[in-house]
Amino acid sequence: MSSLFVRKATGMVRSWSVFDAFVYAFFSINLITLGLYSFSQMYYFEGGMVNALIVSAVFIFFEVIVYASMIAIMPRSGGDYVWQSRILGGAVGFILAVTGWWFILWLWVPLYGDMFRHIVLVPILGILGAQNLALWFAETQNGVFASALITLAIVSGFITLGMKTYARIQKFSFYGGMIGLALVIILFLTGSHEAFKAGLDANATALFGAAPGVYDATIEIGAASATTPLVGGGIGLGVFLVLPYLVFFNLWPNWGATLYGEVRGATDFKRNVAGMGWALGVTTLLGIGLLFAIAKTVGWDFYVQSGAAWWNYAWGYTDVAPALPVWPYPALLAAFLTSNRLIQLIVVGLMSLWWFGWCGTVFLSSTRVIFAAAFDRLLPEKVAEVNEKTGTPVYALLLMVVPSVVVAYLFSYNIANFASLTLCSTLVIAVTFLGTTISATILPYTKPDLYNASPVAKYKVLGVPLITVAGVIFGGFLVFLLYQWIIDPNGLYGIGLQNTSSIVYMLSMYALAAVVYFGFKIARKKQGIDLDKVHAEIPVE
C-alpha cells in the first residue's frame, strides 16, 4: 500500500477534541455572519423566518446523522473526497469534492470579506470617529476588494498557525462572542421602539453622516419590496421557498467533516451527532430568540425594510440609495440604544469575535481535501507536504489563497456579473454533499464489511440501517434545493438557468476538476501508478 500513496501515513495529528469540533461546527453555521447576512437579503419572501428556521433544522439534522455516521466509519482527513472516491469511484469523488471544497471556496472569500466590512470594519471605525474610512469600506468597490484582501491575510495567518492554535482562537471567540450576543439581546429586550427610533436617527447622523430622519426614510424606501413575515406563511409557496435561501446560512454543521482525521474520538458516533447536532440546535434557538428580540424593539417591518433598502441599491435594482449609509447590522442597531461610545464599542467589538472565530472555516476544511487528493497522487506530491511544527499543509493553503485574489477582484468590481453568483457558493457544495449522502445511503450494501465493523451498524430503523434512512431523507431535501436553485420556477434565487454567468461559472469549475483528474490519471499511469487501485484502499492517518 505504501507505494500507492505518497507515504505510509498522512502525517496529520489528532490535535482537536470533540469540543473543538463542536465549536467549529457552531461557527460554521454562524448566526451573526452568515445568519444576519442572509436574513437581511431575504426580504421578498412570503414564508415566516422562524417557521423556516425550524423546518430547515429538522431536515438538516438528518445531514448530521449522515455525516456523523461517515466520520465514525471512516474518520479521515479529506472527508467527502475520501468517502466518495472509495464508494462512488475516483472520478466522481475527485470532481465533486474538489469543485465543492476547493474551487467554489474561492468565491466564498469575497463573501467572507463582505461580512468582515459590515460586521467588523464599518461599525468599529464609525464608533471610533473614522467616518470617512468607514464609509469608504461601506460604499465603494475598492473597499469591498480591500476587505477581501485583509480577510485573506487574516485567514492565512490563522491557518498557518495550525489546528491547535486555531482551536484556542475559536474558543476565545466563542466565549467572547456569546457575551456580545447576550448584551445585544439584553439591549433589545430592555429598550423601547421609541428609544430605538431616536437612537437610530441620532447615531446614524453623528457616526455615518446620514441625513436626518433615517427611520422614516428607510420605511419609505424599503416598504414596497419588503414582504417576509417573522412567523406564518403557507408551507407550499411560503416556508419551503424560503429554505433554498436560508440554507446559505445553516447547511454547514458538517463543515468540519474533512478535519476529523485530526479529531480525537472521531469514531464515536454519538459524540459526533452531539457535536454537530448541538451546534445546529443551539444556533436555531439563538436565531429565533434574536429575531424576536429584534422585532420587539427595532420592529420586524422596519428590519425587513432596512434590508430591502440596502440590498435593492447594492444589487442595482434601484438607484435610490438607502437612508442608512451602512448595512443594517443588528448589533450596531442595538448599540444605537445607548449614546455611550465605550459601551457601543464593547458591544460591536465582542460581536466581531463571531467573525474572527469563523473566518478560518473558509480555507481550513478545504486545505484538507486538497491535501487528501495530493496524498492519493492526484496532485503534485509537494501539495501533500505538511509543516512539521504545526501540521499545516502549506502548499494546499497556497492553492486556495492565490486564485481567491482573482475571484475576489471579479466579485468586488462585478466583472462578468460576478456579484450575482452569491448562492452558487452554496449550490456547488450542496452537490458535493449529495455525493456523500448517496455514498452513505448505499454504503451498508456496497461495502458491508466496512459498515458491519463500524459502531454505526447497530443503529437501524425497522431493520433498515439508520445511515440509509437519513441518507434518503436528506438526499431528498438536497434534490428539492437543487431543483429550486437551478430550475427556479418562481424566479427567487437568481443562479439558475436564467443566469448565464452562473451556469457558465459552475460548469467551468466542474470542467476544470475533470481536466485535473484525468490529466493526473494519465500521467500517473505512465509512471506505473494505477489510481483505481489507490482509490480501492483507505489511507492510514
Secondary structure, 3 states (H helix, E strand, C coil): CCCCCCCCECCCCCCECHHHHHHHHHHHCCHHHHHHHHHHHCCCCCCCHHHHHHHHHHHHHHHHHHHHHHHHHCCCCCCHHHHHHHHCCHHHHHHHHHHHHHHCHHHHHHHHHHHHHHHHHHHHHHHCCCHHHHHHHHHCHHHHHHHHHHHHHHHHHHHHCCHHHHHHHHHHHHHHHHHHHHHHHHHHHHCCHHHHHHHHHHHHHHHHCCCCCHHHHHHHHHHHHCCCCCCCCCHHHHHHHHHHHHHHHHCCCCHHHHHHHHECCCCCHHHHHHHHHHHHHHHHHHHHHHHHHHHHHCCHHHHHHHHHHHHHHHCCCCCCCCCCCCCCCHHHHHHCCCCCHHHHHHHHHHHHHHHHHHHHHHCHHHHHHHHHHHHCCCCCHHHHCCCCCCCCCHHHHHHHHHHHHHHHHHHHCCHHHHHHCCCHHHHHHHHHHHHHHHHHHHHHHHCHHHHHCCCCCCCEECCEEHHHHHHHHHHHHHHHHHHHHHCCCCCCCCCCCCCHHHHHHHHHHHHHHHHHHHHHHHHHHHCCCCHHHHCCCCCEC
